[in-house]
Each structure stands twice: as C-alpha cells, then as structure tokens.
Amino acid sequence: MADVTVIGTGVIGSGVIRACAAAGLEVAVWNRTERRAREVVAESPRIRVHPTAAGAIGASRTTLLCLLNYPVTHRVLEDSGADLSGRLVVQHSSGVPESVGPLQDRVTGAGGRYMEAAILNYPDAIGTDACFTVYGGAPEDFAELGPVTKAMSGHQVHLHAEPRYAKAYHVVASAFYYAFVSGFLECAAIAEHIGVPLGAFADSVPLYDPGFENTVRVGLDLIERGDYHFEQAPLTTHIDVLENLTGAAESAGIDASYLKALRDRVRTALDQGHRREHIAILTEQFRARRGAAPRPMEGA
C-alpha cells in the first residue's frame, strides 16, 4: 500500500512526487503519457507508476490531483471509474471558487473526502523552505494530510473548513502577482527604451518578496539573453489562470483591467507559437511595436 497517490506528472505533479519520495513516502503515480511518468519513477525506488488512474488511486488512501485544470480532472475521474470511497482527494489545479463545487460533489458523491490546495510558488520551491501552500477542507482531513504537508515543507497553511477558500485565496494572490508581473514587464520595457541598464533597474526595485525577486532576476536574465525557454512556468501554464482572473475582474465590474491586457498578450504569444517560454517573452511584443532599437541616455 502506498502512502500517497499523485495523478499527473507535469511540473507541479513531478515536484510533489519528488518531495514526497525524498521525505520517505511511498508514492503511487499515474500520468496520461506513461513515458513522462517513467522519467519521474526512475529517480527513486519509492515511486511506482501505475498503468491506470484507477489503479493508482486504489493504491493509497490519499490522492493528490495535479492535472492541468478542472475539466481535465473531471474527465480523468470519469474515465477512470476509480473507487473514491473513504479516500481523501486533494485538488491542486488552478481555477476559480466556482469550479470547486462540482468537483467536490463528484468526490463526496462517490464516498470520498475533498480538499483544495493552492501552491503559490514556482514548482522548484516544492519540498523547500520557500514552498507556500494554502488549503481548504475539514481540519481533520488537513491533519491526516500531515505527512504530505511535511514533505512539501515551507509554509503549509489551513485556511478554512470550506474548500473554496483555497481557490479564493489563490485568485486574490494571483491577481496581485500578475499586477506585479504586468508592472515589471512595462518597467523593463521603459528602462530599456530610455537606456537604464537592466541590472541597475533590478537593483533599484524594492524586492520585498523572494518570489518577486526571482521573477525579476529570471525575467531580466532571459530578456538580456533573448532565450525565453523556461520549463518551470511556461506560457501554457499562465493562460488558464489569466482567463479565470479576467472573468473574475469582469464579474467585479472592473473595466479595462490590466489582467485582460496581459491575457491578450499571452494569447498573442501562444498564437505565434511560443508555448514553452517564460512570460518575459511578452517584452518582444513591446519591442516589435516600438519598431526601433533602444535609445541610450546621454553619456551612457
């Protein structure tokens, strides 16, 4: 019997799997593309891949869902026919509070217990002191999840007995993060245009949050190199979040939100074939519209 099951071996799922195995947990794994699951399994004897989602879910009492989004999660559970009776199911996909109810009903209707989790870091923070995850669900279920939250490390915070709270927190935190990203991109473009060296720009920004500092340092390095490939959080991971946040802003009566503008820029980049690149590649759109090389300051 495994200690925990992880469904999905993308960057989030792989990070969770590695952290759990490193903490001494036996991990059952399933992924739609078995080759990707095998790559993770090869890293530790504590990880075992299963040929079916139902088999992986049946291998432990706790299942961590680390799939792309809620529609994919519903489809996997529907197609698997897995027995959820008595099992604790924790959803990690990005989404909005309105997405939680139907999935919770599916799990509890099948006799399972349900929690929501939101990881508020890049995947490489999972299992380190920098990891910050919030949870919604019954306190006793959160307590049962103790071996997993200990493996995740960092700050593992139980917000509320209502699962929706985790995704509500994530929506607010994400909106704040993307406000920073949007401002960073525009500031970097202005700095470059008027001749402020990007390194000097980075040193001038009050970097109070390590996650923000990482975004600036990584983003500016990629902009300077002109090579935006970045597996930790490629553009394909941003579009669902931005679609959800844009809808949330519109529902709140916000006109001309920066979130809509940022979403449209990401859509444009995806249409141009950029899928595995860091979001900093959006600066290329500013450069293209400007249509001229940056003008250095006098004396630079």
KOLMARMI-814478 format. One record per residue (C-alpha): y, x, z. Coordinates in nm, 4 decimals. Example, Ala and Ser with C-alpha at 12.3 -4.5 7.8 and 13.67 -1.06 7.14 Angstrom:
2
+----------+----------+----------+
!        y !        x !        z !
+----------+----------+----------+
!  -0.4500 !   1.2300 !   0.7800 !
!  -0.1060 !   1.3670 !   0.7140 !
+----------+----------+----------+
END
This chain:
300
+----------+----------+----------+
!        y !        x !        z !
+----------+----------+----------+
!   0.0000 !   0.0000 !   0.0000 !
!   0.3400 !   0.1386 !  -0.0963 !
!   0.6390 !   0.1364 !   0.1394 !
!   0.8787 !   0.0062 !  -0.1258 !
!   0.8841 !  -0.1062 !  -0.4892 !
!   1.1627 !  -0.0215 !  -0.7345 !
!   1.1926 !  -0.2261 !  -1.0546 !
!   1.3950 !  -0.0369 !  -1.3162 !
!   1.4285 !   0.3385 !  -1.3659 !
!   1.7808 !   0.3640 !  -1.5091 !
!   2.0314 !   0.5925 !  -1.3396 !
!   2.0586 !   0.3678 !  -1.0310 !
!   1.6861 !   0.2988 !  -1.0051 !
!   1.5974 !   0.6648 !  -1.0552 !
!   1.8431 !   0.7664 !  -0.7837 !
!   1.6945 !   0.5138 !  -0.5412 !
!   1.3388 !   0.6240 !  -0.6252 !
!   1.4177 !   0.9916 !  -0.5697 !
!   1.5942 !   0.9232 !  -0.2393 !
!   1.3076 !   0.7103 !  -0.1080 !
!   1.0424 !   0.9646 !  -0.2096 !
!   1.2458 !   1.2504 !  -0.0603 !
!   1.2599 !   1.0557 !   0.2676 !
!   0.8799 !   1.0379 !   0.2759 !
!   0.8340 !   0.6822 !   0.1468 !
!   0.5549 !   0.5859 !  -0.0911 !
!   0.7241 !   0.4256 !  -0.3924 !
!   0.5738 !   0.1840 !  -0.6481 !
!   0.7642 !   0.1821 !  -0.9780 !
!   0.7834 !  -0.0287 !  -1.2927 !
!   1.0098 !   0.0034 !  -1.5946 !
!   1.0034 !  -0.1798 !  -1.9274 !
!   0.9806 !   0.1545 !  -2.1071 !
!   0.6900 !   0.3261 !  -1.9358 !
!   0.7869 !   0.6713 !  -2.0683 !
!   1.1066 !   0.6683 !  -1.8608 !
!   0.9098 !   0.5644 !  -1.5528 !
!   0.6655 !   0.8507 !  -1.6083 !
!   0.9521 !   1.1010 !  -1.6131 !
!   1.0544 !   0.9981 !  -1.2611 !
!   0.6946 !   0.9778 !  -1.1371 !
!   0.6346 !   1.3387 !  -1.2384 !
!   0.8917 !   1.4513 !  -0.9810 !
!   0.6930 !   1.3559 !  -0.6703 !
!   0.3350 !   1.2666 !  -0.5698 !
!   0.4822 !   0.9861 !  -0.3578 !
!   0.5887 !   0.7925 !  -0.6690 !
!   0.3362 !   0.5803 !  -0.8564 !
!   0.4075 !   0.3961 !  -1.1805 !
!   0.2506 !   0.0536 !  -1.2431 !
!   0.1808 !  -0.0860 !  -1.5903 !
!   0.3140 !  -0.4325 !  -1.4963 !
!   0.6066 !  -0.5587 !  -1.2891 !
!   0.3718 !  -0.7949 !  -1.1060 !
!   0.1506 !  -0.5029 !  -1.0063 !
!   0.4429 !  -0.3004 !  -0.8765 !
!   0.5878 !  -0.5943 !  -0.6827 !
!   0.2473 !  -0.6695 !  -0.5345 !
!   0.2105 !  -0.3100 !  -0.4154 !
!   0.4590 !  -0.3437 !  -0.1264 !
!   0.6390 !  -0.5978 !   0.0912 !
!   0.9855 !  -0.4822 !  -0.0230 !
!   1.1131 !  -0.4861 !  -0.3816 !
!   1.4418 !  -0.3300 !  -0.4930 !
!   1.5648 !  -0.4753 !  -0.8222 !
!   1.7621 !  -0.2092 !  -1.0125 !
!   1.7913 !  -0.3677 !  -1.3561 !
!   2.0950 !  -0.3893 !  -1.5844 !
!   2.2209 !  -0.7358 !  -1.4873 !
!   2.1222 !  -1.0811 !  -1.3623 !
!   1.9954 !  -1.2220 !  -1.6957 !
!   1.7619 !  -0.9230 !  -1.7335 !
!   1.6465 !  -0.9646 !  -1.3739 !
!   1.5674 !  -1.3329 !  -1.4264 !
!   1.3779 !  -1.2504 !  -1.7451 !
!   1.1683 !  -0.9791 !  -1.5785 !
!   1.0757 !  -1.2022 !  -1.2845 !
!   0.9995 !  -1.4948 !  -1.5153 !
!   0.7820 !  -1.2896 !  -1.7491 !
!   0.6019 !  -1.1038 !  -1.4711 !
!   0.4728 !  -1.4080 !  -1.2844 !
!   0.4809 !  -1.1871 !  -0.9732 !
!   0.3863 !  -1.3276 !  -0.6330 !
!   0.7027 !  -1.3113 !  -0.4208 !
!   0.5607 !  -1.4939 !  -0.1205 !
!   0.6633 !  -1.3235 !   0.2041 !
!   0.8288 !  -1.0353 !   0.0226 !
!   1.1814 !  -0.9038 !   0.0745 !
!   1.3632 !  -0.8826 !  -0.2601 !
!   1.6907 !  -0.6870 !  -0.2808 !
!   1.9108 !  -0.7205 !  -0.5908 !
!   2.1225 !  -0.4164 !  -0.6864 !
!   2.2538 !  -0.5225 !  -1.0306 !
!   2.6249 !  -0.5632 !  -1.0927 !
!   2.7560 !  -0.9191 !  -1.1102 !
!   2.9811 !  -1.1798 !  -0.9520 !
!   2.9182 !  -1.4050 !  -0.6495 !
!   2.8383 !  -1.6989 !  -0.8796 !
!   2.5387 !  -1.5049 !  -1.0139 !
!   2.3768 !  -1.4784 !  -0.6718 !
!   2.2787 !  -1.8405 !  -0.6028 !
!   2.0383 !  -1.8960 !  -0.8963 !
!   1.8553 !  -1.5689 !  -0.8336 !
!   1.8395 !  -1.6333 !  -0.4606 !
!   1.6969 !  -1.9799 !  -0.5322 !
!   1.4348 !  -1.8301 !  -0.7632 !
!   1.3206 !  -1.5834 !  -0.4972 !
!   1.3287 !  -1.8168 !  -0.1966 !
!   1.1749 !  -2.0969 !  -0.4029 !
!   0.8792 !  -1.8656 !  -0.4624 !
!   0.8466 !  -1.7995 !  -0.0882 !
!   1.0348 !  -1.4706 !  -0.0788 !
!   1.3323 !  -1.3466 !   0.1223 !
!   1.6501 !  -1.2395 !  -0.0552 !
!   1.9264 !  -0.9821 !  -0.0064 !
!   2.2121 !  -0.8491 !  -0.2184 !
!   2.3161 !  -0.4840 !  -0.2280 !
!   2.6098 !  -0.3102 !  -0.3955 !
!   2.6161 !   0.0693 !  -0.4334 !
!   2.9789 !   0.1807 !  -0.4514 !
!   2.9252 !   0.5340 !  -0.5841 !
!   2.8009 !   0.7275 !  -0.8829 !
!   2.4192 !   0.7385 !  -0.8784 !
!   2.4080 !   1.1083 !  -0.7874 !
!   2.5501 !   1.0173 !  -0.4445 !
!   2.2379 !   0.8162 !  -0.3563 !
!   2.0480 !   0.9939 !  -0.0809 !
!   2.3519 !   1.1970 !   0.0263 !
!   2.6213 !   1.1584 !   0.2907 !
!   2.8576 !   1.0291 !   0.0201 !
!   2.6489 !   0.7175 !  -0.0534 !
!   2.8231 !   0.3895 !   0.0386 !
!   2.6256 !   0.0662 !   0.0036 !
!   2.7052 !  -0.2833 !   0.1303 !
!   2.4501 !  -0.5594 !   0.1909 !
!   2.4440 !  -0.9356 !   0.2299 !
!   2.1496 !  -1.1226 !   0.3780 !
!   1.9752 !  -1.2099 !   0.7020 !
!   2.0305 !  -0.9489 !   0.9762 !
!   1.6572 !  -0.9322 !   1.0460 !
!   1.5903 !  -0.8566 !   0.6795 !
!   1.8510 !  -0.5811 !   0.6853 !
!   1.6782 !  -0.4373 !   0.9928 !
!   1.3442 !  -0.4480 !   0.8088 !
!   1.5073 !  -0.2568 !   0.5238 !
!   1.5782 !   0.0280 !   0.7695 !
!   1.3519 !   0.2919 !   0.6110 !
!   1.5199 !   0.2331 !   0.2738 !
!   1.8781 !   0.2359 !   0.4071 !
!   1.7978 !   0.5540 !   0.5977 !
!   1.6690 !   0.7099 !   0.2746 !
!   1.9835 !   0.6020 !   0.0879 !
!   2.1848 !   0.7913 !   0.3534 !
!   2.5644 !   0.7879 !   0.3920 !
!   2.7195 !   0.4547 !   0.4903 !
!   2.4840 !   0.1554 !   0.4687 !
!   2.6811 !  -0.1486 !   0.5847 !
!   2.5539 !  -0.5004 !   0.6554 !
!   2.8453 !  -0.7326 !   0.5776 !
!   2.7221 !  -1.0862 !   0.6346 !
!   2.4168 !  -1.3139 !   0.6507 !
!   2.5318 !  -1.4749 !   0.3227 !
!   2.4062 !  -1.2605 !   0.0285 !
!   2.7092 !  -1.3485 !  -0.1880 !
!   2.9336 !  -1.1402 !   0.0383 !
!   2.7929 !  -0.8153 !  -0.1001 !
!   2.8870 !  -0.9078 !  -0.4560 !
!   3.2238 !  -1.0475 !  -0.3460 !
!   3.2980 !  -0.7143 !  -0.1779 !
!   3.1825 !  -0.5338 !  -0.4909 !
!   3.4144 !  -0.7408 !  -0.7120 !
!   3.7151 !  -0.6575 !  -0.4944 !
!   3.6212 !  -0.2890 !  -0.4577 !
!   3.5535 !  -0.2610 !  -0.8319 !
!   3.8859 !  -0.4223 !  -0.9214 !
!   4.0610 !  -0.1664 !  -0.7015 !
!   3.8604 !   0.1164 !  -0.8579 !
!   3.9408 !   0.0074 !  -1.2131 !
!   4.3088 !  -0.0234 !  -1.1259 !
!   4.2891 !   0.3431 !  -1.0311 !
!   4.0939 !   0.4289 !  -1.3486 !
!   4.3456 !   0.2461 !  -1.5670 !
!   4.6362 !   0.4213 !  -1.3974 !
!   4.4607 !   0.7566 !  -1.4196 !
!   4.3996 !   0.7207 !  -1.7936 !
!   4.7612 !   0.6270 !  -1.8645 !
!   4.8971 !   0.9005 !  -1.6361 !
!   4.6744 !   1.1614 !  -1.8033 !
!   4.7989 !   1.0493 !  -2.1453 !
!   5.1650 !   1.0667 !  -2.0329 !
!   5.1139 !   1.4058 !  -1.8672 !
!   4.9539 !   1.5459 !  -2.1800 !
!   5.2239 !   1.3993 !  -2.4049 !
!   5.5175 !   1.5475 !  -2.2111 !
!   5.3468 !   1.8818 !  -2.1614 !
!   5.2326 !   1.8697 !  -1.7993 !
!   4.9138 !   2.0832 !  -1.7750 !
!   4.6199 !   1.8636 !  -1.6814 !
!   4.5213 !   2.0925 !  -1.3974 !
!   4.8712 !   2.0653 !  -1.2494 !
!   4.8553 !   1.6887 !  -1.2886 !
!   4.5291 !   1.6789 !  -1.0904 !
!   4.6808 !   1.8905 !  -0.8120 !
!   4.9791 !   1.6563 !  -0.7902 !
!   4.7764 !   1.3384 !  -0.7336 !
!   4.7236 !   1.2328 !  -0.3701 !
!   4.3438 !   1.2291 !  -0.3726 !
!   4.2663 !   1.0460 !  -0.0513 !
!   3.9235 !   0.9224 !  -0.1587 !
!   3.6426 !   1.1631 !  -0.2641 !
!   3.5220 !   0.9150 !  -0.5272 !
!   3.8679 !   0.9037 !  -0.6838 !
!   3.8902 !   1.2805 !  -0.6743 !
!   3.5557 !   1.3033 !  -0.8528 !
!   3.6747 !   1.0628 !  -1.1249 !
!   3.9880 !   1.2726 !  -1.1814 !
!   3.8111 !   1.6093 !  -1.1797 !
!   3.5241 !   1.4977 !  -1.4042 !
!   3.7505 !   1.2964 !  -1.6348 !
!   4.0054 !   1.5734 !  -1.6863 !
!   3.7350 !   1.8315 !  -1.7490 !
!   3.5825 !   1.6089 !  -2.0183 !
!   3.9257 !   1.5381 !  -2.1739 !
!   4.0028 !   1.9110 !  -2.1933 !
!   3.6625 !   1.9907 !  -2.3452 !
!   3.6669 !   1.6919 !  -2.5803 !
!   3.2997 !   1.6298 !  -2.4969 !
!   3.2644 !   1.2993 !  -2.3121 !
!   2.8847 !   1.2711 !  -2.2824 !
!   2.8139 !   1.1610 !  -1.9252 !
!   2.4821 !   1.0071 !  -1.8149 !
!   2.5945 !   0.9242 !  -1.4587 !
!   2.8118 !   0.6315 !  -1.5699 !
!   2.8275 !   0.5936 !  -1.9498 !
!   3.0382 !   0.3254 !  -2.1190 !
!   2.7395 !   0.0886 !  -2.1396 !
!   2.7399 !   0.0628 !  -1.7585 !
!   3.1080 !  -0.0373 !  -1.7479 !
!   3.1198 !  -0.3266 !  -1.9936 !
!   2.9263 !  -0.5832 !  -1.7858 !
!   3.1361 !  -0.5064 !  -1.4777 !
!   3.4612 !  -0.5352 !  -1.6721 !
!   3.3526 !  -0.8612 !  -1.8373 !
!   3.2831 !  -1.0047 !  -1.4916 !
!   3.6084 !  -0.8749 !  -1.3435 !
!   3.8147 !  -1.0068 !  -1.6350 !
!   3.6636 !  -1.3509 !  -1.5795 !
!   3.7418 !  -1.3266 !  -1.2084 !
!   4.1047 !  -1.2343 !  -1.2836 !
!   4.1432 !  -1.5235 !  -1.5271 !
!   3.9941 !  -1.7646 !  -1.2745 !
!   4.2523 !  -1.6458 !  -1.0217 !
!   4.5339 !  -1.7330 !  -1.2641 !
!   4.6240 !  -1.3724 !  -1.3421 !
!   4.7882 !  -1.3292 !  -1.6817 !
!   4.7835 !  -1.0061 !  -1.8841 !
!   4.5542 !  -0.8320 !  -1.6364 !
!   4.5016 !  -0.4584 !  -1.6703 !
!   4.1324 !  -0.5440 !  -1.6438 !
!   4.1410 !  -0.7319 !  -1.9758 !
!   4.3195 !  -0.4418 !  -2.1436 !
!   4.0666 !  -0.1935 !  -2.0062 !
!   3.7752 !  -0.4168 !  -2.1063 !
!   3.9104 !  -0.4423 !  -2.4614 !
!   3.9456 !  -0.0640 !  -2.4815 !
!   3.5837 !  -0.0238 !  -2.3708 !
!   3.4755 !  -0.2824 !  -2.6306 !
!   3.6590 !  -0.0868 !  -2.8993 !
!   3.4899 !   0.2378 !  -2.7957 !
!   3.1481 !   0.0695 !  -2.7982 !
!   3.2210 !  -0.0723 !  -3.1447 !
!   3.2988 !   0.2837 !  -3.2535 !
!   2.9505 !   0.3889 !  -3.1438 !
!   3.0394 !   0.5510 !  -2.8098 !
!   2.7689 !   0.4438 !  -2.5654 !
!   2.6664 !   0.7420 !  -2.3522 !
!   3.0195 !   0.8736 !  -2.2970 !
!   3.2358 !   0.8798 !  -1.9837 !
!   3.5123 !   0.6204 !  -1.9659 !
!   3.7636 !   0.9041 !  -2.0094 !
!   3.6890 !   0.8847 !  -2.3832 !
!   3.9359 !   0.5940 !  -2.3903 !
!   4.2118 !   0.8560 !  -2.3881 !
!   4.1176 !   0.9208 !  -2.7508 !
!   4.2489 !   0.5725 !  -2.8316 !
!   4.5878 !   0.6692 !  -2.6883 !
!   4.5847 !   0.9885 !  -2.8914 !
!   4.4976 !   0.8041 !  -3.2112 !
!   4.7825 !   0.5559 !  -3.1629 !
!   5.0281 !   0.8300 !  -3.0793 !
!   4.9359 !   0.9994 !  -3.4047 !
!   5.0797 !   1.3381 !  -3.3146 !
!   4.9976 !   1.6423 !  -3.1074 !
!   5.1407 !   1.6576 !  -2.7534 !
!   5.4971 !   1.7916 !  -2.7278 !
!   5.5242 !   2.0657 !  -2.4657 !
!   5.8169 !   2.0691 !  -2.2278 !
!   6.0981 !   2.3136 !  -2.2909 !
!   5.9908 !   2.6564 !  -2.1755 !
!   5.6231 !   2.5645 !  -2.1452 !
+----------+----------+----------+
END
